[in-house]
Amino acid sequence: MSESTVDATAYWVVRPGEGELRDEAIAIPDGDDVLVARAEVSGVSPGTERLVGLGRVPAEAHERMRGRYMSGSFALPVKYGYDWVGVVERGPRAGERIFAMHPHQTRAVIAAADAVAVPDDVPPARATLIPNLETALNAVWDAALAGDERCVVVGGGIVGVAVAYALAAIGVSSSVPLIERDASRRAALGALPWVAPADAGADPGAFDVAFHATGTGGGLQCAIDAVGFEGRVVDLSWYGDRPVTLALGGTFHAERKRIIGSQVGAVAPSHRATHTPADRVAHVIGWLDDARLDTLTAPVIPFAELPARMREVYAGASLGFSPVVDYRS
């Protein structure tokens, strides 16, 4: 590593379903607001990274989805990821642990404004949950809940589990009903105290608000059917280039149901006048003192094994709620 560059190894998707580790030298811009940091862990977002790794990002979404520290393009090859925790080696915040929206990489050059301080008592792996918790909080805000509205979550991946956690954290329910069709994942949900596994076919129309996070048309249909008169479905799923087919000829119009798209790129309208994205991040960092969240950060994947394990993700395997890549072994 020279004074003007930093040597790093990064994970790249090189073709659909296949990735590799690449060495590179990253230029360090002039200025005191630049940090050079060493990775400790990064988080894998299975649903999103599966679509990226299979080259299934629609062309019209390429620019919107492009992260500041991404390289290549979604047409592949691409260096992608948005969940990175490391320790500052050089810069005005040397020694500080930070979170940043950055791809999987051993070292990174990050603008100080993009680096979020991680509290000393929060384990690095738990800090990788920041993006999912922020997405969940924004979805709860998008729902604009009123009074004692009955809520259900459809989809027991990391986003659905995070939404259930957010609902419990704000006092909607100590244990939130969550519908998950996969038997192995449903069994894992039983270990989460803020989740009450629910039957997909039980009592249609029983809820006022459904949060959908399966990434499938069938899951979205389940969420629509789960809500009753003037019920709201908050859809957090990203479908990539896959079409979604719904049956809307039954209760959807007659019961005045609504589908609300939720995306973390903008603060929900209900809170936009009073909260910035930084406020939203600060809110979820306050949740990270909960050791129960450590249940979600498994398995741990040594960085050297990431290409092989990502092939499993691309093939549709479930590695856990929120796998963590470890750069320290």
Residue pairs with C-beta under 8 A, 6 or more apart in sequence:
1 7
3 28
4 27
4 28
5 25
5 26
5 27
5 28
6 25
6 26
6 28
6 36
6 107
6 108
6 109
7 23
7 24
7 25
7 26
7 107
8 23
8 24
8 25
8 26
8 105
8 106
8 107
8 108
9 21
9 22
9 23
9 24
9 105
9 106
9 303
10 21
10 22
10 24
10 71
10 79
10 103
10 104
10 105
10 106
11 19
11 20
11 21
11 22
11 79
11 81
11 103
11 104
11 105
11 303
11 306
11 307
11 310
12 19
12 20
12 21
12 22
12 71
12 72
12 77
12 78
12 79
13 19
13 52
13 53
13 55
13 76
13 77
13 78
13 79
13 80
13 310
14 20
14 76
14 77
15 55
15 76
15 77
16 53
16 54
16 55
16 76
16 314
17 53
17 54
17 311
17 314
17 315
18 307
18 311
18 314
19 53
19 306
19 307
19 310
19 311
20 307
21 303
21 304
21 306
21 307
22 79
26 107
26 108
26 109
27 109
28 34
28 36
28 109
29 109
32 91
32 92
33 92
33 111
33 112
33 113
34 91
34 109
34 110
34 111
34 112
35 88
35 90
35 91
35 92
35 93
35 98
35 109
35 110
35 111
35 112
35 115
36 88
36 89
36 90
36 91
36 107
36 108
36 109
36 110
37 86
37 87
37 88
37 89
37 98
37 100
37 107
37 108
37 110
37 115
38 86
38 87
38 89
38 106
38 107
38 327
39 84
39 85
39 86
39 105
39 106
39 107
39 108
39 303
39 327
40 85
40 86
40 87
40 97
40 124
40 326
40 327
40 328
41 85
41 124
41 125
41 127
41 128
41 324
41 325
41 326
41 327
41 328
42 81
42 83
42 84
42 85
42 102
42 103
42 104
42 105
42 128
42 324
42 325
42 327
43 83
43 84
43 128
43 129
43 131
43 132
43 297
43 322
43 323
43 324
43 325
44 81
44 83
44 104
44 301
44 310
44 313
44 319
44 322
44 323
44 324
44 325
45 82
45 83
45 131
45 132
45 158
45 322
46 157
46 158
46 313
46 318
46 319
46 323
47 157
47 159
47 215
47 237
47 238
48 238
49 80
49 81
49 310
49 313
50 313
50 314
50 316
51 57
51 238
51 240
52 74
52 78
52 80
53 310
53 313
53 314
54 314
55 74
55 75
55 76
56 240
56 241
56 242
57 65
57 74
57 240
57 241
58 240
58 241
59 75
61 74
62 73
62 74
62 75
64 265
65 74
66 74
67 80
67 82
67 101
67 102
67 103
68 101
68 111
68 114
69 100
69 101
69 102
69 103
69 108
69 110
70 78
70 79
70 80
70 103
71 78
71 79
71 103
72 78
72 79
72 80
74 80
79 103
79 105
80 103
81 102
81 103
81 104
81 105
82 101
82 102
82 103
82 131
83 101
83 128
83 130
83 131
84 99
84 100
84 101
84 102
84 103
84 104
84 105
84 108
85 97
85 98
85 99
85 100
85 118
85 124
85 125
85 127
85 128
86 97
86 98
86 100
86 107
86 108
87 95
87 96
87 97
87 98
88 94
88 95
88 96
88 97
88 98
88 115
89 107
91 112
92 112
93 112
93 115
93 117
96 117
97 117
97 118
97 120
97 124
97 127
98 110
98 115
98 116
98 117
98 118
99 115
99 116
99 118
99 127
99 128
99 130
100 108
100 110
100 114
100 115
100 116
101 114
101 131
102 108
102 110
104 303
104 306
104 325
106 303
106 327
116 130
116 281
116 285
118 124
118 127
118 285
118 288
119 285
119 288
119 289
121 289
122 285
122 288
122 289
123 294
125 294
125 297
125 300
125 324
126 288
126 291
126 293
126 294
126 297
127 288
128 297
128 322
128 324
129 162
129 288
129 293
129 296
129 297
129 322
130 281
130 284
130 285
130 288
131 264
132 158
132 159
132 162
132 322
133 162
133 165
133 166
133 284
133 287
133 288
134 264
134 280
134 281
134 284
135 159
135 162
135 236
135 262
135 264
136 159
136 162
136 163
136 165
136 166
137 166
137 280
137 283
137 284
138 262
138 263
138 264
138 267
138 268
138 280
139 163
139 166
139 211
139 234
139 236
139 262
139 268
140 163
140 166
140 167
140 170
140 211
141 267
141 268
141 270
141 271
142 234
142 260
142 262
142 268
142 269
142 270
143 151
143 209
143 211
143 232
143 234
143 260
144 268
144 270
145 151
145 172
145 209
149 208
149 209
150 206
150 207
150 208
150 209
151 167
151 172
151 173
151 176
151 177
151 207
151 208
151 209
151 210
151 211
152 176
152 177
152 178
152 179
152 198
152 206
152 207
152 209
152 210
152 211
152 223
152 226
153 160
153 161
153 163
153 164
153 167
153 176
153 177
153 178
153 179
153 210
153 211
153 213
154 160
154 178
154 179
154 200
154 210
154 211
154 212
154 213
154 214
154 219
154 220
154 222
154 223
154 226
155 178
155 179
155 180
155 212
155 213
155 214
155 215
155 219
155 237
156 178
156 179
156 180
156 182
156 185
156 186
156 188
156 189
156 195
156 197
157 185
157 213
157 214
157 215
157 321
158 296
158 321
158 322
159 213
159 236
160 178
160 180
160 211
160 213
160 214
160 236
161 178
161 189
161 192
161 195
161 296
161 321
163 176
163 211
163 213
163 236
164 176
164 178
164 192
164 194
164 195
165 194
165 287
165 293
167 173
167 176
167 194
168 174
168 175
168 176
168 194
169 287
174 194
175 193
175 194
175 195
175 196
176 194
176 195
176 196
177 196
177 198
177 207
178 189
178 195
178 196
178 197
178 198
179 197
179 198
179 199
179 200
179 222
179 226
180 186
180 189
180 197
181 200
182 318
184 318
185 318
186 197
188 321
189 195
189 197
190 197
191 295
192 292
192 295
193 292
194 292
200 222
204 225
204 226
205 225
205 226
205 227
205 228
205 229
205 231
205 251
205 255
206 226
206 228
207 226
207 227
207 228
207 231
208 227
208 228
208 231
208 232
209 227
209 231
209 232
209 233
209 234
210 223
210 224
210 226
210 227
210 231
210 232
210 233
210 234
211 223
211 233
211 234
211 236
212 219
212 220
212 222
212 223
212 233
212 234
212 235
212 236
212 237
213 219
213 236
213 237
214 220
214 222
214 237
215 237
215 238
215 239
216 237
216 244
217 243
217 244
217 245
217 246
219 237
220 233
220 235
220 237
220 244
220 246
220 259
221 246
221 247
223 233
223 235
224 233
224 246
224 248
224 251
224 252
224 257
224 259
225 251
227 233
227 257
228 255
229 255
229 256
230 255
230 256
230 257
230 258
231 255
231 257
231 258
232 257
232 258
232 259
232 260
233 257
233 258
233 259
233 260
234 260
234 262
235 259
235 260
235 261
235 262
236 262
236 263
246 252
251 257
262 268
266 272
267 275
267 276
267 277
267 280
271 280
275 283
287 293
295 321
296 320
296 321
296 322
297 321
297 322
297 323
297 324
298 320
298 321
298 322
298 323
298 324
299 319
299 320
299 323
299 324
300 323
300 324
300 325
300 326
301 309
301 319
301 323
301 324
301 325
301 326
302 325
302 326
302 329
303 325
303 326
303 327
303 329
306 325
309 319
309 323
312 319
313 319
